[in-house]
Amino acid sequence: MTLPCLPTVRIRLGTGITFGNQFVLGDTQNGILGTNVLGESAIQVVDVTDTVRQISTRHGRDRMFEEYLPSEAYIEFLDYTGDWNPFNTGSPYYPEVKPMRQVQVVTQYNGTEYFLYSGFIWSWDYDWDDPSVDYAVVRIQAVDAFRLLALANITNVTGASTNDLPGERIDQILDEVNWPPSIRAIDLGDTELENDNGEERSVLEAIQAVEQSDLGAFFINHEGWPTYYSRTTLAQKAAGTAYQFDDTGTNIQYQAIDVSYDETELANQVTLTRNNGQPQTVSDSASIDEYFLRTYSRSGLVMHDNPTALIRANQILNYRKQIRMRVDRLVLDLSSDTNRVEPALTLELGDPIIVTKQMAGGTDLTLRLTVQGHNHDITPDRWITTLSTAYPLSAAFVLGSAELGVLGTSTL
């Protein structure tokens, strides 16, 4: 079997955040203005695709805690030459085979390049299929830039002030650790924030306090860029044009599906507390009567005033007071060239999909959801992509839509 597109695995041997080679004055490859990054010597980017025999990537969100998780990758390739032995002084890669080097997985399909994963190697493991052979099986495990942001602490945020908007504050926080502005994708948002409190915490904690105050989404995208979707952007994305999947033979066919109907996300009493503010609590008596009291609380938020915290609490309650059906697992086989390939490569966190499942007794199920996680599992002759989903916290108002045109629920 021949895959419809071949994933390419590149390892960047050298320090720094930007994946491209450093700028070397006078070098025909590494001296290209606008392409390379200023540095004293070239960085090696090594293509190991020809020896790769397994790729697995994981990217998504924790539904229970409303947090985006660090994406992870597991890649296995063969070392026939010993060049990936970190102690081989004769290797062209010596002495750069170390943890915290970057790895990137990309592919090309119908003339478009798609990034599948970008992260930092935290572990190199070596094994041998047969003790009698000398070539090694190299297994690398990687995690995205969340790890870097979680391990770096800050106190004061330079330039922060009262009434900053979320995107402004996130940019200020990233500036504290010299994250290049050219490799960020940060929405501005519209929730006014209080001034930074100057407490010591990790960069990731500081950014997530902003994210939670705006009910936005902060994650690392497939290209490795810190990305922030504001609450408004998430609503607009949820209301956008959706890929349609079904098992009826009409639209894009999936290979397997798991549908869940449980109380994982249920909360009928919500309390939000901002720094230097009073707790703002809202509840829904009908949901409490139906499902018993289920509380949800967050503190350390950074919106500017209590009324805004109360609005955010009501938005969370409106979403979480109901039990909703979701698709935990939608499996797409990309091993052959079908209409499944493009959506599997294109869909990003927050993008809408419509899923139909035929049910017994003519009770077919059709759900409009948003992508909340995607995994790729790839071998030389098999490619399986798995999506997980959830309902959007809020969706933009679409006039005339039975789902997205509900007064008091959808956002204009």
C-alpha positions as CSV (number, residue, x, y, z in Angstrom):
1,M,0.0,0.0,0.0
2,T,1.3,3.5,-0.9
3,L,0.3,6.4,1.4
4,P,-1.3,9.3,-0.5
5,C,1.2,11.7,1.1
6,L,4.5,11.0,2.8
7,P,5.3,12.5,6.2
8,T,8.7,14.1,6.4
9,V,10.6,14.0,9.7
10,R,13.3,16.7,10.3
11,I,15.5,17.0,13.4
12,R,17.1,20.4,14.1
13,L,20.5,20.0,15.8
14,G,21.3,23.2,17.7
15,T,19.9,25.5,20.3
16,G,17.2,28.1,19.9
17,I,13.4,28.3,19.3
18,T,13.2,29.0,15.5
19,F,13.3,25.8,13.5
20,G,15.2,27.3,10.5
21,N,19.0,27.5,10.1
22,Q,20.8,30.4,11.7
23,F,22.0,33.3,9.5
24,V,25.7,33.0,8.5
25,L,27.0,36.0,6.5
26,G,28.2,35.0,3.1
27,D,26.8,31.5,3.2
28,T,24.7,30.7,0.1
29,Q,22.4,28.4,2.0
30,N,22.3,30.0,5.5
31,G,22.8,33.6,4.5
32,I,19.3,34.3,3.1
33,L,17.8,37.5,4.5
34,G,14.2,36.9,5.6
35,T,14.7,33.2,5.9
36,N,17.6,32.5,8.3
37,V,18.0,33.7,11.9
38,L,21.0,35.7,12.9
39,G,23.7,33.5,14.5
40,E,27.4,32.6,14.5
41,S,27.3,29.2,12.9
42,A,24.9,27.0,10.9
43,I,22.4,24.8,12.5
44,Q,22.0,21.3,11.0
45,V,18.5,20.3,10.0
46,V,18.6,16.5,9.3
47,D,15.9,14.7,7.3
48,V,15.6,11.1,8.8
49,T,12.4,10.2,6.8
50,D,14.0,7.3,4.9
51,T,14.7,5.4,8.1
52,V,11.5,6.2,10.0
53,R,9.2,3.3,10.7
54,Q,6.7,4.8,13.2
55,I,5.2,8.2,14.0
56,S,2.6,9.0,16.7
57,T,1.4,12.4,17.6
58,R,-1.1,13.6,20.3
59,H,-2.6,17.1,20.4
60,G,-5.7,18.2,22.4
61,R,-7.6,19.6,25.3
62,D,-8.6,18.3,28.8
63,R,-12.4,18.6,28.9
64,M,-12.7,18.3,32.7
65,F,-10.3,21.2,33.5
66,E,-10.9,23.3,30.3
67,E,-7.2,23.3,29.6
68,Y,-5.2,22.7,26.4
69,L,-2.5,20.1,27.0
70,P,1.0,19.9,25.6
71,S,1.2,18.0,22.4
72,E,3.4,15.0,22.3
73,A,5.2,12.9,19.6
74,Y,6.8,9.5,19.5
75,I,9.0,8.8,16.5
76,E,11.0,5.6,15.8
77,F,13.8,5.4,13.2
78,L,16.8,3.2,12.4
79,D,20.4,4.2,12.8
80,Y,22.5,2.1,10.4
81,T,25.7,4.2,10.7
82,G,26.0,5.0,14.3
83,D,25.7,8.7,13.5
84,W,22.9,9.1,16.1
85,N,25.1,7.7,18.9
86,P,25.6,10.8,21.1
87,F,29.1,9.6,22.0
88,N,30.4,9.0,18.5
89,T,32.9,11.7,18.0
90,G,33.2,10.8,14.3
91,S,29.5,11.5,13.7
92,P,28.7,14.6,11.5
93,Y,26.1,15.4,14.2
94,Y,28.5,15.3,17.2
95,P,28.1,16.7,19.8
96,E,24.5,17.9,19.1
97,V,22.6,14.7,19.7
98,K,21.1,16.0,22.9
99,P,17.7,16.5,24.6
100,M,15.8,19.7,23.8
101,R,16.7,19.6,20.2
102,Q,13.7,20.2,17.9
103,V,11.8,17.8,15.7
104,Q,9.2,18.6,13.1
105,V,6.8,16.4,11.0
106,V,5.4,17.8,7.8
107,T,3.7,16.5,4.7
108,Q,2.7,17.6,1.2
109,Y,-0.8,16.9,-0.2
110,N,-2.1,18.3,-3.5
111,G,0.6,21.0,-3.6
112,T,-0.1,22.2,0.0
113,E,2.3,21.8,2.9
114,Y,0.8,20.7,6.2
115,F,2.5,20.7,9.6
116,L,1.7,17.7,11.7
117,Y,3.9,18.3,14.7
118,S,6.6,20.6,16.0
119,G,8.2,20.1,19.4
120,F,11.3,19.5,21.5
121,I,12.9,16.1,22.0
122,W,13.1,15.3,25.8
123,S,14.2,11.7,25.4
124,W,16.5,9.6,23.1
125,D,16.0,5.9,23.7
126,Y,18.1,3.2,21.9
127,D,17.1,-0.4,21.4
128,W,18.1,-3.3,19.1
129,D,15.6,-5.6,17.3
130,D,18.1,-8.4,17.4
131,P,21.2,-8.5,19.7
132,S,23.3,-9.8,16.8
133,V,22.9,-6.7,14.7
134,D,24.7,-3.4,15.3
135,Y,22.2,-1.0,14.0
136,A,20.1,0.7,16.6
137,V,16.4,1.5,16.8
138,V,16.2,5.1,17.9
139,R,13.1,6.2,19.7
140,I,12.6,9.9,20.4
141,Q,9.9,11.4,22.5
142,A,9.0,15.0,22.1
143,V,6.8,17.6,23.7
144,D,5.8,21.0,22.4
145,A,6.8,24.5,23.7
146,F,4.3,24.2,26.6
147,R,7.2,22.5,28.4
148,L,9.5,25.5,27.9
149,L,6.9,27.9,29.0
150,A,6.1,25.7,32.1
151,L,9.7,25.6,33.2
152,A,10.5,29.3,32.9
153,N,9.4,31.5,35.8
154,I,8.6,35.2,35.7
155,T,7.6,37.9,38.2
156,N,7.0,41.4,36.7
157,V,5.6,41.7,33.2
158,T,7.3,44.6,31.5
159,G,4.8,47.1,29.9
160,A,1.7,45.5,31.6
161,S,-1.0,47.9,32.7
162,T,-4.6,48.1,33.8
163,N,-7.1,47.6,30.9
164,D,-4.6,45.6,28.8
165,L,-6.4,43.2,26.4
166,P,-5.6,39.5,26.4
167,G,-3.5,39.4,23.3
168,E,-1.5,42.4,24.5
169,R,-0.8,40.7,27.8
170,I,0.2,37.4,26.3
171,D,2.6,39.1,23.9
172,Q,4.1,41.0,26.9
173,I,4.5,37.7,28.8
174,L,6.2,36.0,25.8
175,D,8.5,39.0,25.4
176,E,9.8,38.3,28.9
177,V,11.3,35.0,27.7
178,N,12.4,36.5,24.3
179,W,10.0,34.4,22.2
180,P,10.4,35.7,18.7
181,P,7.3,37.8,17.6
182,S,7.5,36.4,14.1
183,I,6.5,32.9,15.3
184,R,3.4,33.7,17.3
185,A,-0.3,33.8,16.4
186,I,-2.0,35.8,19.1
187,D,-5.6,37.3,18.9
188,L,-6.2,40.6,20.7
189,G,-9.4,39.6,22.5
190,D,-11.8,42.1,24.2
191,T,-11.7,41.3,28.0
192,E,-10.0,44.2,29.9
193,L,-7.5,43.0,32.4
194,E,-6.2,44.2,35.7
195,N,-2.5,45.1,36.0
196,D,-0.1,42.3,36.4
197,N,0.4,41.4,40.1
198,G,4.1,40.7,39.9
199,E,4.0,37.4,41.7
200,E,6.4,34.6,40.8
201,R,4.8,31.9,38.6
202,S,5.6,30.1,35.4
203,V,5.2,31.7,32.0
204,L,2.5,29.1,31.2
205,E,0.6,29.8,34.4
206,A,0.6,33.6,33.6
207,I,-0.7,33.0,30.1
208,Q,-3.3,30.6,31.2
209,A,-4.7,33.0,33.8
210,V,-5.3,35.4,30.9
211,E,-6.8,32.7,28.7
212,Q,-9.2,31.6,31.4
213,S,-10.3,35.2,32.1
214,D,-11.2,35.7,28.5
215,L,-12.5,32.1,27.9
216,G,-10.2,31.9,25.0
217,A,-7.8,29.1,23.9
218,F,-4.0,29.1,24.2
219,F,-2.1,26.2,22.6
220,I,0.9,25.5,20.5
221,N,-0.1,25.0,16.9
222,H,1.3,22.3,14.5
223,E,4.0,24.6,13.3
224,G,5.2,25.1,16.9
225,W,3.8,28.7,17.3
226,P,2.2,29.9,20.6
227,T,-1.3,30.5,19.5
228,Y,-4.2,32.3,21.1
229,Y,-7.8,32.2,19.9
230,S,-10.0,34.8,21.7
231,R,-13.5,34.0,22.8
232,T,-14.9,35.7,19.8
233,T,-12.6,33.8,17.4
234,L,-13.7,30.5,18.9
235,A,-17.3,31.5,18.5
236,Q,-16.8,32.5,14.9
237,K,-14.8,29.3,14.1
238,A,-17.6,27.2,15.6
239,A,-20.1,28.8,13.3
240,G,-18.0,28.4,10.2
241,T,-18.3,26.0,7.3
242,A,-18.0,22.4,8.7
243,Y,-16.7,19.2,7.1
244,Q,-19.4,16.6,7.2
245,F,-18.7,13.0,8.3
246,D,-21.1,10.1,8.2
247,D,-21.6,6.4,7.8
248,T,-24.4,6.7,5.3
249,G,-22.3,7.0,2.1
250,T,-23.3,10.6,1.5
251,N,-20.4,12.6,2.9
252,I,-16.9,11.9,4.2
253,Q,-16.9,8.3,5.5
254,Y,-15.2,7.5,8.9
255,Q,-14.0,4.1,9.9
256,A,-15.0,4.0,13.6
257,I,-16.8,6.2,16.1
258,D,-17.2,6.4,19.9
259,V,-20.1,8.5,21.1
260,S,-20.4,9.4,24.8
261,Y,-23.2,10.8,26.9
262,D,-22.0,11.4,30.4
263,E,-21.6,14.0,33.1
264,T,-17.8,14.6,32.7
265,E,-18.3,18.4,32.0
266,L,-21.4,18.9,34.2
267,A,-21.3,21.9,36.5
268,N,-24.4,23.7,37.8
269,Q,-22.8,26.0,40.3
270,V,-19.9,28.1,39.0
271,T,-17.6,30.4,41.1
272,L,-15.0,32.6,39.5
273,T,-12.7,34.8,41.6
274,R,-10.3,37.4,40.2
275,N,-7.2,38.7,42.0
276,N,-8.2,41.3,44.6
277,G,-11.9,40.5,43.8
278,Q,-14.9,38.9,45.5
279,P,-16.1,35.4,44.4
280,Q,-18.8,35.6,41.8
281,T,-21.1,32.6,42.0
282,V,-24.0,31.6,39.8
283,S,-26.1,28.4,39.8
284,D,-29.0,26.7,38.0
285,S,-31.7,25.2,40.2
286,A,-33.2,23.0,37.5
287,S,-29.9,21.4,36.8
288,I,-29.2,20.9,40.5
289,D,-32.6,19.3,41.0
290,E,-31.9,17.0,38.0
291,Y,-28.3,16.0,38.6
292,F,-27.5,17.1,42.2
293,L,-25.1,19.9,43.1
294,R,-22.0,20.0,40.9
295,T,-19.5,22.8,41.5
296,Y,-16.9,24.4,39.4
297,S,-14.5,27.1,40.6
298,R,-11.5,29.1,39.4
299,S,-9.4,31.7,41.2
300,G,-6.5,33.9,40.4
301,L,-8.2,35.3,37.3
302,V,-7.1,38.6,35.9
303,M,-10.2,40.3,34.4
304,H,-10.4,44.0,35.5
305,D,-13.6,43.9,37.5
306,N,-16.1,41.7,39.3
307,P,-19.0,42.3,36.8
308,T,-16.8,40.8,34.1
309,A,-16.1,37.8,36.3
310,L,-19.8,37.4,36.8
311,I,-20.4,37.5,33.0
312,R,-17.8,34.8,32.5
313,A,-19.3,32.7,35.3
314,N,-22.7,32.8,33.6
315,Q,-21.1,31.9,30.2
316,I,-19.5,28.8,31.8
317,L,-22.7,27.8,33.6
318,N,-24.8,28.2,30.4
319,Y,-22.5,25.7,28.8
320,R,-21.9,23.2,31.6
321,K,-25.3,23.0,33.3
322,Q,-26.5,20.6,30.5
323,I,-25.3,17.1,29.8
324,R,-24.3,16.9,26.1
325,M,-23.5,14.1,23.7
326,R,-20.1,14.2,22.2
327,V,-17.8,12.2,19.9
328,D,-14.9,10.9,21.9
329,R,-13.2,9.2,18.9
330,L,-13.7,9.6,15.2
331,V,-11.3,7.4,13.3
332,L,-10.2,8.3,9.7
333,D,-8.1,5.9,7.6
334,L,-5.7,8.0,5.4
335,S,-3.9,5.0,4.0
336,S,-5.3,5.5,0.6
337,D,-6.2,8.7,-1.4
338,T,-9.8,9.5,-0.4
339,N,-11.8,12.6,0.6
340,R,-10.7,11.9,4.2
341,V,-7.2,13.1,3.7
342,E,-7.6,16.8,3.3
343,P,-9.9,17.4,6.3
344,A,-7.6,15.2,8.5
345,L,-4.7,17.4,7.6
346,T,-6.5,20.7,7.7
347,L,-8.6,20.6,10.9
348,E,-7.2,22.5,13.8
349,L,-8.4,22.9,17.4
350,G,-11.7,24.7,17.5
351,D,-12.7,23.9,13.9
352,P,-16.3,22.7,13.3
353,I,-17.4,19.4,12.0
354,I,-20.8,17.7,11.6
355,V,-21.0,14.0,12.4
356,T,-23.9,11.6,11.5
357,K,-24.2,8.1,13.0
358,Q,-26.9,5.7,11.9
359,M,-28.8,4.3,14.9
360,A,-31.2,1.4,15.3
361,G,-34.9,2.2,14.8
362,G,-34.3,5.1,12.5
363,T,-33.0,7.3,15.4
364,D,-30.0,8.6,13.5
365,L,-27.7,11.0,15.4
366,T,-26.4,14.2,13.8
367,L,-24.1,16.4,15.9
368,R,-22.4,19.7,15.1
369,L,-19.2,19.8,17.2
370,T,-15.8,21.4,17.3
371,V,-12.5,19.5,17.1
372,Q,-10.8,19.3,20.5
373,G,-8.0,16.9,19.8
374,H,-6.4,15.0,17.0
375,N,-3.9,12.1,16.9
376,H,-1.9,10.8,14.0
377,D,-0.5,7.2,14.0
378,I,1.7,6.5,10.9
379,T,3.7,3.6,9.7
380,P,5.2,3.1,6.2
381,D,1.9,1.6,4.9
382,R,-0.8,2.8,7.3
383,W,-2.0,6.2,8.5
384,I,-4.8,6.6,11.0
385,T,-6.0,9.9,12.3
386,T,-8.3,10.2,15.3
387,L,-10.4,13.2,16.2
388,S,-12.0,14.0,19.6
389,T,-14.7,16.7,19.9
390,A,-16.8,18.9,22.1
391,Y,-19.6,21.5,21.8
392,P,-18.3,25.1,21.6
393,L,-18.5,27.1,24.8
394,S,-20.3,29.7,22.7
395,A,-20.9,30.2,19.0
396,A,-21.5,33.2,16.8
397,F,-25.2,34.0,16.1
398,V,-26.2,32.9,12.6
399,L,-29.6,34.3,11.6
400,G,-32.1,31.5,10.7
401,S,-29.9,28.7,12.1
402,A,-31.7,26.2,14.4
403,E,-28.4,25.5,16.1
404,L,-26.6,28.9,16.0
405,G,-29.5,31.3,15.9
406,V,-30.8,30.9,19.4
407,L,-31.4,34.3,21.2
408,G,-29.8,34.4,24.6
409,T,-27.4,31.5,23.7
410,S,-25.5,32.3,20.5
411,T,-23.3,35.4,20.2
412,L,-24.2,38.1,17.7
